[in-house]
């Protein structure tokens, strides 16, 4: 079976990718770096400080909704509006990627549920990832270990396809329709982000099932290279085009 390779090229579509962040100080991390390296521009919005989301994606190449401290179940008005806004990329069948909280918001919009592990366990650190046959049909090489920073997981919404699974939280990567994707893990993590998260969010590393801070840095040294290669191809799959 011949596997496709995907190419990202800013010149093929000059429109920016909409980037939705959930804290004033957040960055798109390695996702932003990869897109910029391929000439793709970014339009960054932060609804938490009042930025509006567009009523159509006609002026955008697609959209990425990132993670953050809130729960997809929180009642804040800007979060509820964001969940409702998922109707825009889905209705227009435009490239969409939700990361962690962004994936959970997508699942909420599609009628799935978001909640904690039944035994109260979390994933904070590096954990095993197993691609499904459907995932390998899209991309042959998935990383075996990925970085996690979450207390909640999500169900598989009706009509969605599971692309990757984990031992503790079953749904780690999903696809819905032709162009919408959600991933639970953080391939966008940079070393600077790892320092920041494990410092400001140190109490998360003490939760049941979490890994100690030093293990996060040891894990990155061992496991990061395959994650970086995967992210290049995955962003090409979502926002680029097949080669050949």
C-alpha positions, 0 to 999 in steps of 0.5 A, spaced: 500 500 500 502 506 497 502 512 503 501 519 501 505 524 503 503 531 504 505 538 503 504 545 506 505 551 502 503 558 503 503 560 496 498 555 494 493 558 498 495 565 501 489 566 506 492 565 514 490 559 518 485 562 524 489 560 531 484 560 537 488 561 544 485 561 551 490 565 555 492 572 554 500 569 554 499 563 550 502 561 543 501 556 538 508 553 539 511 548 534 504 548 530 505 556 529 513 554 527 511 549 522 506 553 519 510 559 518 516 555 516 512 553 510 510 560 509 503 559 512 500 566 515 497 566 522 491 570 524 491 569 532 484 571 536 483 570 543 476 570 545 478 570 553 480 578 552 474 579 547 476 577 540 471 575 535 471 569 531 469 570 524 462 568 521 465 565 515 472 562 514 472 564 507 478 569 508 481 563 512 485 557 510 482 553 516 482 554 523 486 551 529 483 551 536 488 550 542 488 547 549 488 551 555 486 551 563 478 551 562 474 545 561 469 544 555 464 544 560 465 550 563 459 555 563 463 562 561 459 565 555 466 566 551 467 558 551 459 557 550 460 561 544 466 558 541 463 551 542 457 554 538 462 557 533 464 550 531 458 550 526 462 555 522 468 550 519 463 544 520 458 547 516 463 550 510 467 543 510 473 547 512 480 544 515 479 544 522 484 542 528 482 542 535 488 540 540 486 538 547 480 543 549 479 544 542 478 537 541 473 537 547 469 543 544 469 539 538 466 533 541 461 537 545 459 541 539 458 534 535 453 531 541 459 527 545 461 528 552 467 530 556 469 528 563 474 525 568 477 518 568 472 514 572 478 512 577 480 520 577 486 519 573 490 524 569 495 524 563 500 529 565 507 527 562 509 522 556 504 516 555 503 511 550 499 512 543 497 507 539 494 509 532 488 505 529 488 502 522 484 508 520 489 513 523 495 509 519 491 509 512 491 517 513 499 517 516 503 511 516 508 513 522 504 515 528 509 517 535 509 511 540 509 516 546 506 523 546 505 529 551 499 530 555 496 535 560 489 534 561 484 531 566 478 530 562 477 525 556 472 525 551 467 520 548 467 518 540 461 522 537 456 519 532 459 519 525 467 520 528 472 516 526 478 514 532 485 515 529 489 513 535 487 511 542 491 510 549 490 506 555 488 511 560 483 515 555 481 511 549 480 517 544 486 520 543 485 523 535 479 523 531 476 525 524 469 528 523 467 528 516 472 530 510 476 536 514 475 536 521 480 533 526 481 533 534 487 530 538 488 530 545 495 530 546 500 536 545 505 535 539 505 543 539 509 543 545 516 547 545 521 546 550 519 553 553 512 551 553 514 545 557 518 549 562 512 554 563 507 549 564 511 545 569 513 551 573 506 555 573 502 548 573 506 544 578 500 542 582 498 538 576 504 534 576 502 531 583 495 529 581 493 521 581 497 518 575 501 524 573 508 524 572 514 528 576 516 534 573 523 531 571 520 525 567 517 530 563 524 533 561 527 526 560 521 524 556 522 530 551 529 528 550 527 521 548 520 521 545 520 528 541 523 527 535 518 522 532 512 527 535 516 533 531 516 529 524 509 526 525 506 534 526 509 536 520 505 531 516 499 531 520 499 539 519 500 537 511 494 532 511 489 537 515 492 544 511 496 542 505 495 537 499 497 530 497 504 530 493 504 526 487 
